[in-house]
Amino acid sequence: MVRERLRLLRLFGYAGRPLTVALLVVQVARALLPAAQAVAVGALVARPALGNVAVVAALFLADQLAWTAFVPLRELVAKRIDGELRAGLRRIATALPTLADLESRDFQDRAARVVDAGIGIARERSAGNAATGQVELMFRMAGAVAAAGVLATFSVPLAVGLLVVSLVGRAFLRREWLAMIAVLDADTAAQRHEHYVAEQAVIGAAKDVRLFGLAGWFTGRFRVAAHRAYGPVYRRMMVALHRQWWFVLLAAVTGAAAPGVPAISVLNGDLDPARLVTCVLAGMGVLAIGAMGMEAFDIEYGLRGVTAYDELAAMPRRGDGTGSAGEPVIRFEDVVFHYPGTDRPVLDGFSLTLRPGETVAVVGENGAGKTTFVKLLAGLYRPTSGRVTVGGADSSTVDANAWLAVLFQDFVHYPATMWDNITSLTPGDDDAVREALHDAGGHELADRLDRSLWTEGTGGTDLSGGQWQRVALARALFAIGAGRRVLVLDEPTAHLDVRAEADFHERVVSRVPETTTTVLISHRLSTVRPAGRIVLIRDGRVAEDGTHEELLALGGDYHRFFTLQAEAFQR
């Protein structure tokens, strides 16, 4: 427990010394002012002098100023801490060895805890709020002790009794809420699903919702998802409320004792009436620590986010990726691979060598493992067994950014300018970007480099499917022009007709430097004629390897598939 609280205090290093000192000064003032106000008000009642009035007014003004300064300072400190942790989370995510690590439920659950915005249950699991909440709680405790000290000048047993009862009640409430938080954290995946359904209804699937009348369907799905995610939490909350009857009774007794005991002493003549106000205000100050303020919930929720961040930071990272591929020879050596959570291998004994400057087509039926081959080539996944080497080095030790450009079928539409979409923030001048666009067939787009393609932003515009395809191709060609040595086209034209796809491949291959290794992935055999070598994948391994003419003469699967596809266009 102490170690966790110290971990929260160390987070203030992210906020910077000036902000931290300012927050501490304000917190000290807020902790001591209630006790000082109790004494000053008592003195004013005992002696209604102008000086005492000025002191009381100054203390109350200081209290208001402290609160006014506290709110923005707390928010600023919390945001700075959260910003640093989220930046760290991005660094952790990009440094994970493979996509399997990024896609794992462990990573997704922990990452969700680190950045949880509290949607759906009125809480925010923020490390920054937890850190500022910890400091606030410390000074609330100090304020309660100071108020108890003032009250002890009248009655030590009353002061100690109120303080002990308040702390015991607080401990009970904390235990109940911790149990509720444990229920909440037990199914982070359900919370992600609830958020996904809500987002799809208004953004992702908005067109379908309107065109197919799916509003009721999404509403029902959202209710089911919300019930699954938060139903157990609310049930546990009701259990906690039912258990608090004794605490309510105890709070009523202590709430009556704080003003009642001093009042009885005044009636009995044992206490100066002027001190009654001081004792009552001090008693209320002691009881205030028993209330579970928002800082308590901020701490308990935020601690889980901090713990999740520390666990993520301890995950294995990939190497520094400084290896150079040069003119790489790529080898798959008896590779076996199956996706996490499955037992069926997608690649099974896959062996292949790609030599510099080759243009190789990789073909096969849907599900044969073509895209999986690309993901292993890029180092996005590691083989279950076997090796993938680039230039003789294990692919995981060679930075793919230095040698590989891939154009996937589901290429990304970045919410940025066309220039950024093509360069992916790689240094380059406008002439190089325009040349890549021209080579990709996007001549009409060359004068729009500074145009935003984020349709949700002010002044943003969208492109047609064909235009986006040319932008994505320009992105790959620009990367090749910037020095990458291997280009992979993973069925980026699957939605085009056969002639258009063939023209696309011919245009790309004709513009790639001779020293560049080009890999064309396709399930249409008639469109990969530009390739000097064709590899057919079957049952997760290389079944046939040769030129178009050699594979036709072989009379195997390639011959059969090519003939079937050709007959479809001759009917």
N, C-alpha and C positions, 0 to 999 in steps of 0.2 A: 504494500500500500504506500509506504513512504517513498519507495523507489519510483512508483508511478507518479506521485505528486511532484517529486523532484524533476522527473522527466518533463512534466508540464512547465515547470519554472525555467528549465533550460531552453524552452522554445522562445523565450523572450529575446534570445540572441538574434533571432530573425527580425525582430521589430526595430532594433537599433537602440543605442543608449539614450538619446534625448527623449524619445517617446516613452521608453520604459521608466525613466526617472520622473517624467511629468506625470505618468499614470500613478506611480507610487506616492508622489507628493499629494495628489488629489485623494488617493485612498487613505492615506494617513489622516488627512483632514476630515474625511467622512467618518472615519472610525472614532476619532476623539471628540468631534463636535457635539454629538448627542449628550455625552457625559458633561461636557462643559456647559451646554445649554441648560441641563438640569440644575447644575449648581448656580448658574447665573440667574435663572428664573426664580429660584428659591431666594437668592439674595435680593432680587427686585421686590418680591413679595414682602420680605422682612423689612426692607428699607427702600421705599419707592422714590429713589433719587434719580436725577437726570443722568448721572454717570452710569448707574445700573441699567437704566433704560437704553443708553447708548451701547453698553456692552451686550445686552440681549439682542438688540437690533443688529449689531455687527456680527454676532454669532449666527443668527438666522440668515443674514445676508450671505455670510461666508458659506453656510450650508447649501444655499441655493446656487451660489457660484460654483461650488465644488461639484454639485450634481450636474450643472450645465456643462462643465468642462469634462466631467467623467464620461458622459455618454459618447461624444465623438472620439475622445481618446481611446476608450475601450474598443469602439468599432474599428478605428484605424489600426490599432495594435493587432486586433484579431484578424483583420483582413490581410495585413502584411504577413502574419504567421501562416495563414491559410494559403496565401499566394505562393510562399516559399515551398510549402509542403506539396502543393499541386504541381509546381514546377519540378520538384524532386520526383513526384510520381511519374511525370512525363519522361524524365530521364531514366527512371527505372524501367518503364514500359519499353522504351526504345532500346534499352540495353539487354533485354531478355534474350536468351540464346535463340529461341525459335517462336513461331506463331503458336505452337502447342502450349508453350508456357503462358503466352498472352491470352489464349482462349480458354485456359483452364478455369474451372469453377473457383478454385482457391484464389487465383489472381483476381478474377472478376468480383468475387464477394469482398475481398479485402479492399480493392480499389473503390468499390461502391461505398464502403464504410469511410474511406479517407475523404471522399468528395461529397458525401451524403448531404443534400440540401434540406432534408427533413420534410419532403413532400408527403403529405397524406396523414401525418400524425402529430403535427404542431411541434416539431422539435428539429434541431439542426445539429448533426454530429460534426461539429467544427472543432478542430484542434485549437484554433485561435480563441474561440469562445471558451474552450476548456481551460486554456492557460490564463486568460483574463478572469475567468470564473474562479480559478484556484486562488488568485491573488485577492479577489473580492471576498472570498470566503475567509481567508486568513485575517483580513482586516475586519470583517464582520465579527469574527471570534474575538479579536483584540478589542473591538468596540463593546462587545458584551461583557468582557472581563473588566474593562474600564467602568462600565455602568454598574457592574456588581461591586466594584471597589467603592463607588460613591454610595451605593445602597448599604454597604457593610458599615459605614459610619453610623448608620441607624441600627441595623440588625445584621450581624454576621450569619446567623442561621437562615434568615429570610433570603439574604443574598446568595448564599451557597445553595439553598434549596431550590430557588428559582433557576439558578444556572444549571444545576445537575438535572432537574426535571426537563428543562429545555433541551439539553444535550441528549438525554436518553430518548426523549420523544423524537428528536431529529434523527438519531441513529435508527429508530424503528422505521420511520418513514423512508429513510434511505435504503434500508434492507428491502422494503416492499417494492420500491421503485427499481432497485437493481434487479429484482426477480422479473419485473415487467420488461426491462431492457433486454434481459437474457432471452426472453420469449421473442422479442422483436428481432434480435440478431440471429435467431435460430434459422430463419428462412429469408436470407437476403435475396436469393434468386427470385422468390415470389414478389418481393418489392420491385425488383428490376422488371419483372414481367408486367406488373400493374402499370408501371410508368411507361413501358413500351406500348401497351394497348392504348393508353390515353394519348400518347404522342401520335400513334398511327391514325387514330380517329380524326385528328385535327390537322395533321401535316402529311404523314407518310402515305396514307390511303384516302386522302380527302376527296380525290376525284371519284373513286369507287364508292365512297360513302354516299355521295350525292347522286351518282348515276344509277346505282343499284339499290338505293334505299337501305343502306346498311346501318343507319343511325341506331335503330333498335337493337340490331345484332351487336354492335360495338358496345352499346350501353349495357346489355346483358353480360357481355364478356368482361367489361370493366367491373361490374358489380361482383362477378365471380372472383376475378383476380384480386379486387380490394378485400373481399371477404376472406379469401385465403391468406392474404398478406397480413391483414390487420385484425381479423376476427379473434385469433388467439390472444392478441395483445389486449383488446378491449375486454375480453372475458377475464383475463388476469387482472386488469385494472379494477373490475367490479369486485373481485375477490379481495384485493387490497383495500378497497373502500369499506367493505363489510368488516374487515379486521380492525378498523381504526376507531371503533366505538369507545374503547377504553381510553384511547389517546384524546378523543374529543372531551371525554369526561375529565381527564387529567388537566387538559388545557383550560377547561372552564374553572376548575378549582384554583389553579395557579393564576389564571387571569383575574380571579376575584381576590386572591391573596395579595397580589402586588399592590393594589391601592387600598385593600381592606385593612391589612395589618397596620400600616402607618395611620390610617384614619382612626382606627380604634385607639391607638396610642395617643392621638391628639385628643380624642374624647375623654380619655382617662387622665389627661394632663401630663403624660409622660413624654410628649413630643411637641416641640414648638410648632404651631400651625404654619408658620412660614416655611418650615422644612418639609411640610407635607407634599408640596408641589415637587420639590427636589426628589423625594423618595419615590413618588408615583412615576415621574418621568424616568428615573433611573431603573425602576422595576420594569417599565415597559421596554426600556432598552435591553435589559437582560432577556426578557421573553422573546424579543425579536429574533434571536438566534435560533429559536425553535422552529421558525417558519422555514420551509424549504423554498428558498427563493430560486429564481431561474438559474442563478449561477450554479446551484447544486446539480440541476439537470444538465446544464452545459458541461460540467465536469464529467459526469458519468457517461453521457453520450459521447463527448469528445475524446475521452480516454480510449474508447474503443477504436476511434479513428486513428489516434496516435499509435496504439498498439498494432493496428493493421498496417500502418505505414512502416513501422520498424520491422515487422515481419516481411514486408515486401522488399525493404532495403537489404534484408539478409538473404534474399533469393540469389541463386547463382546468376552471374552475368556472363555474357559472351566475351570472348577475347577482345583485345583492343582493335582487332580488324585492320592492322597496319600492313598485313601481307600484301604484296603486289602480284597481280596476276600476269602482267606483261602481255605477251602473246600466248594466251593460255591454251594448253591442251586439257580438255575436260574428260574425266573418266568416272564412270559409274562401275563400281567393282562389286558384282554379286549383291546388289542392293535389295534388301527386303524392307518393306515399309507398310505399316498399317496405322490408321489415324487413331489418336487417343480415344479410349473407350470402346474400340472395336477389335475384334479378333481376326477379321478377314483381311489378308494382305492385299493391298492395291498393287504394289510392285512385289514380285516374288522371284528373286534370282535375276534381277535386271542388271545387265552389263552393256555398256556402250562407251565408245570413245569419240569425242568431237575434236577435230583438228583445226588449227587456226585457218581462217579464210574459207572454210567449207560452208556451203549452203545445204542444209539438211532439213528434209521434211519428216516430221514425226506424225504418223497416221494410225488410225485404228478406230474401232467402234466406240460409241459413247460408253464411258465407264471403264475404258481399257487402261487408264492411268496416265493419259497424256498430260493433263494439267498437274497431276501429282508429280510427274517427272520435272516439270518446270519449277514447282515449289521447292523440290529438293535441290535442283540446280542452283536456285537463288539462296539456298541456305535458310529458307523460311521454316523448314522442318529438318530434323535429323533422321537418317535412316534408322530403322529398328535394328538392322544389322547390315554389314557391308560398309563400303566407303564411297564418298563422293569427293574427288580431288580436282583442284583447279591449279594448273601449273605445277603439279606435284605436291601441293599443300592441301591439307584438309579444307574443305569449303568453308567450314565454320571459322577458320583463322584468316580468311581472305575477305576483305571488305567488298561486298557486292557493289557498293556505290562506285567503286573504282573501275569496274570492268563489265558490268552487266546492265542492259536496258531491256525491259520487258513491257510489251503491250498486251495486256489481258483483254479478254472479251468484255469483262465488266470494268472497264477502265474508269478512273475516278474523275468526277466533275468537281474541280476545286472551286470554292466560293471566293474567287479572286480575279484579278485581271487576266486577260488572255496571255500577256507576257509571262506572268507567274505560272499559269497553267502549263505553258510550254517549257519554261526553264526549270520549274520546280525549285526556284530560288538559287539555281546554279549560276555562278557568274557568267555573263555573256552579253554581247552587245546586240543592238536591235537588228543589225544586218544578219547576224547569225540566226536570230529567231525568224526573221523573214525568209531566209534561205530554207530553213527547216519547213516552214509553212508552204513555200512554193514546192519543195520536193514532195510534200504530203498531199499536194493537189489543192491546197487552201489559198489560192491566189487572191480571192476576194476578201480574205480575212486579214491580209498583211497590213492593212492600214488601220486596224482596230486594236493594236497591241495594248493600249492603255484602257480599253473598255472593260468594265467590270462584268463578269459573267455570273455574279451572285444575284439571282432574281429577287431575293428578299431584301436586298439593299437598295438604297436610293440611287436611281439611275442605272441599275443593273439590267442586263439583257440576257436572254437565253439564246441558244443556238439550236439548229435542227439536229437530228440524229446524225446525219451525214457530216455536218460541219464539226460536231463534237468529235466524231471519229477522226477527222483530219487533224484536229487540234491534238488529239491523243497520239496520233502517228507522228506529228511534228515533235511532240515531246520526246518520243523514242529516238527520232532521227537527230534531234538536237543533242541528246545525250551521246549518241555515237560520234557526232561531230566534235563533242567536248572531250573525246578520248576513250570512251568505253569500247570494248573490243568484242562483245558478244551481244547480238540482238535476237530477242525471242518474240515472235508474234504468236500469241496463244489464242487462236480462233477469234480475233477481233472483228471478223467480218461474217460471223455465222448467220447474221440476219440478212445478208445480201444474197442476190441470186448468184448462180455459178459463174457467169461471165464477169459480173462486177467484182467478185472475189478474186478471180484469176487476174483481172486487170490490176487489182490492188496489189497482189503479191508481186506481179511483174514490175510495177512502178517502184515498190519498195526495194526489191532486190537490185534493180538497176541503179539505185541511188546510194547503195551501201558500199563503202570502200572495200577493195578486194581483200584487204587484210582482216576484215571483220567476219567473225563466224556468225552465220545467220541460221536460226532455227525457225521453221514454219510448222505450226501445229494446226492440223485440220482433220476433219472427218470426211471431207470431200476430196477424193483422190484426183479428180480431174483439174483441181486448181493449184496443185503443187508441182506442176511441170517445170517451173523455173529452178527447182532444186536439183543439184547434181547428184544427190544421194537421198534415198527414201528409206525410212526405217518404219516397219510396221510392228506395233505392240499388240500382243495377244496374251491373255492370262497373266498380265503383269510382267512380261519379259519381252525381249526383242525376238520376234519370230522370223522376220525377214529383213534383209539389209542389202540394198543395191540400188542401181539406177532404175528408172522407170522401165526401160526396155528389158533389163535383166530380171526384174520382178515379174513382168508379164510373161517372159519366157519360162520362168520358174513354175508357173501354173499353180501357185499356191493361193493363199487368202487374198493377196493383193490383186492377183489376176481376177479372182472371183468377184471381189468387191468392185473393182474398176469396171468390169463387164456389166455388172448389175446396175451400177450408177449410169453408165453410158447408155444402156438400153432404156432407162427411164426418160432420157432426153431424145430418144429416137422414135418414141411412140407418137 
